[in-house]
Amino acid sequence: MNLLQNLRLIAAQELQKYGIGVDQSDVDRDIIERWVGLLFKLIQPTPRKVHVAGHLNEKLASLGLVDSFEKLKGDIEFGRDINGHLSKKAFDPDDMDFLLCDWGIHHLHVGTSMNSDADYFVDRSDWLLFVRFESGRCYCIDVRAHSENYVFAKKKLLEVLDLDWPEWTDGYKFLDGVTLAHDETVDEDLNLIRLRKGCLNTPSLVGGRLMMGMGGGISRKRTSVAVTRRTDYLYDLIDDTERWVTEEYESFMKNERGARVDMAATKFSLVRSHDEFYLYEKSANVAFKL
């Protein structure tokens, strides 16, 4: 039984689906974390209820983007694959999306056409739609020009979230009375960019209270803290599962299934189906959801 090898193989196969090569000499942890990082950036094609910020419809109309937005909104609601609207760098597991890692906000290109039928990505639009995905919902926050200075560090995005959906921001806010030791300046966008590149996670003053980013943060290795934590979770899951097999599987099968187990003949493996992990034992043909 080597569930870590099974996980490595699952991760490598998933990366290869996206044309991302894996070398046999690559360390297990690196392969698995790259795959988890890719999943963190990509948007799973599942139906979602779409919520639109109060100011956004009028802004879309003024920019002539209503039709493009409605097409994208419909794709999100029906659970179609919208990853073609992401940055092309999204499919590079080593590329950092600082906005997503810090604030948990995706940006989508508001385009509908492609250069050819073979293209996966929509045409790169001058306009970006900023969205947050949460528990079967999509929150459309704002649309901004791609060419805008420091467009991925605009605190206005957090302010819109806080104004329209405070139930999602309250959990990330500090207690009343905790404040900054200095006033935020007119250069706060540039300062935030510099802090992110320095792997420093800092709160923002939103709605009169300090608020930490909703993305989990940036580690000192310039990776997503959320990705590191998810990878740690998978390693712990494997350790716990192997311990359960060693210490409890035989008695479980006897007491719960009335079956005698020859542990020497068992063949365990880790499998993944519909985004869920299972422990599969071949000789008894049983699987346990993890």
N, C-alpha and C positions, 0 to 999 in steps of 0.2 A: 504493500500500500504506500503510494507516494502521491498524496493529494496535491502537494505543491507542484509537482511535475504536470499533473492534470490541469491545474490552473494556468501554469505557464503556457501549455499547449493551447488552451482555450484563448488566452490573450493573444498569442502569436497568430492563430488562425483569424481572429477578429481583425487584427491589425492588417493582415495580408489582404483581407476583403477590400480594404481601402487603399491598397497598393503600397502599404508601408512595410518595408522589409525588416526581417528579424534575423540576426546572425546567431549561429549556434553558440558562439562564445559570449553572447550577451548575458548579463546577470539576471537571474529570475526576477528580482525586485524591479529592475529597470524596465523589463518587458511588461510586467503586470501594471506598473505605475503609468507607463505610457498609454496603455489601453484604457485604464481608468480615467486618465486625463483626457483622452479622446472622447469618451462617453460624457464626461463633464461638459465639454464644449458643444457637442452635438445635441440636437433637439429630437427627442424620441417622437416618432409619428403616432400620436395617440389623440383622440378627440378631446378638445378642451373648450371650456366656456370662455369667451373673449370679453374682457372688460376694457372700456375705452375711457381715457381721462377726459374730464369735462371740457377742457379747452381744445381737444385734439381735432374733432370733426370740423370745426370752423377753420383751424389752421390748415388742415388737409385740403379743404375747399379753396382756400386762398392760394394754395400752391399748385392746384390742378392735379392733386394726387388721389382724389377720391376713388376712382376706378381701380387704380393699382392697389390701394389699401384694401378695398373691398374684396378683391381677388385673393390677396394674401390672407385676409381675415377669414374668408371662407375655407381656405386650405387648412388653416389652423383649427377651425371648428370641426372640420370633417376628419382631422387626423392625417392629412396627407404629409408627405415628406417635404419639409420646407428648408432643409439644410442647404439647398442651392442658393438661398438668399443670404447665407452667412458669408463672412470673409473667406477667401480661398485658403487663408492661413489656418482656418479652423481645422483642416484635415492634416495639419502638421502637428503631431503630438508634442513636439518640443517648442512650439511657439506659445508665448504667454499672451493671454487676453487679460490685460490688467483690469479692465472694466468689469469683466465677468468675475475674476478672482476676488476683487475688492468689494464691489457692490452687488454682484449676482445679477447683473443686467446684460442681456444679449443685445446685439445690434444687427438688424436685418436690412439688406439693400431693398429698397422699394422699387423693384423692377418686375416686369412680367415677360419680357421677350428674351430670346436666346439667339446667339449668332448662328447656330445650326442645331439640327435635331440631336446631334451627338453631344452637345454641351449639357453639363449637369447644372452649372451655375447660371443664374439669370444675369442679364447685362448689369454691369456695375453702375448703379444709380448715383446721381448727385445727392440723393436724400437717403438718410438712414432712419429706420424706425427702431426706437429703443423699447424693449419689452422685458418683462420679468415673467418667468414660468414658475408656477407654484401650485402643487396639489390639484392637477387637472384643470388649472385655470391659466389664462394668459392675460397679463395686464399691459396694455399698450400705453406707454407713458408719454412719449413725445416723438416728434420727427424733427431732425436737424440736418443742416447741410454737412456733407462729408468734409468739405473744405474749411469748415469753421475751426478756428484756433482752439486747440485743447478740447475738441468735441467730446472726447471720452472721459473728461474730468469735470463736466458741468454739474455743479451741485443742484441746479434746477431740476435734474432728474429725480434726485432724492426728495426735493421739495414737492414735486408733483405727486410722487408716491405717498408722501405724508399727508398731503391735502386731500387726495381722493380716496386713499385706502389706508387710513391710520392704523387699522387693525393689523396690518403687516409690518408697519414700522415701529410700533410701540415696543415690541419685544427686543428690539435692537438698541433702544435708547437707554441712556444712563439715568440714574435717579435724579430727581429735581435737586438743584443746588450744585451739582457738579458742572463745572464750566471750564472753558479754555483759559490758560494762563496768559494768553495774549489775544489781541483782536485779530480776526481774520482780515486779510488785506485784499486789495484789488487784484493781487497776483495769486489768489488762492488756487486757481486752476493750474497754473504753472507749478506752484509749490506742490500740489498734489501729485502731478506727473513725476516730479523729482523724488518725492517720498516713495512713490510706488516703485520706481526704478531702483531705489535704495532698499527695497524690501521692508519698508516701514509702514505698519498699519496704523492709521490715525483716524480718530473720530471726526465727524463734521457736525457743525451746528445747524440743526434742522428743526424748525418749529419751536425755537427757543430752548431746545435740549440737545445735548450731545448724542450722536448716534454713530454706532459702529457699522461698517459695511456688512451687507447681507450675503456676501459671497464666500465668507470664511477667512479671507485674508491671503497674503503672499508670504511664503516661507523664505528663509535666508538663502535657500538654494534657487530662488527665483522660480518656484513652482507653487501651485495652488495648495493651500493648507487643507482645503476640503478634499482634494485628491489624495494627499498624504494620509489623511484620516481614514478615507474609504479604503485605501490600500492596507493600512494597518488593520482595519476591521476584517478584511478578507484573510489576512494572515492569522489573526486571532480565531476566526471561524474555522480555518483548517486545523489549527492546533487543538481547539475544543472538540472538533469532530473526530480527529484521530484518537484523542484521549477517550472519547465516549466509546469508540469501537473497541479499544483495548480493554477498557474497564467494565463496560456495561452491555455491549451488543449481545453477547452470548446469553446472559440472563434475561435481557429484554425479549429476545426471540422465544425463549423457553416460556416465560411467564405471560407474555402478551399474545404470542402466536401459537404456543404449544408445539414449537418445533425445536428439535435437537440440532445443534450447530457444530460442525467440524471446522473449527477456526482455521486449521491448516489448509482447508480447501476453499476458503472464502477469497473472493476477488473484489476488492472495493475500488471504486473510482469516483471522481468528481465530474458531474455533467452539468450542463447549463441548457435550460430550455425556457423560452419565453421570458428571458431576463431573470429567471430564478435559478438558484443552485440546488442540486440534489446529490445526495450520497447514494450511489447505486451499488448493489451487491449482486454479482452475476449468478452465482450458484443457486441462490434462493430467488433470483429475479425480483428483488424488492428495491424500492427507492424511497428515500426519506427526504422531504423538503427541508432545507437548512434555513 
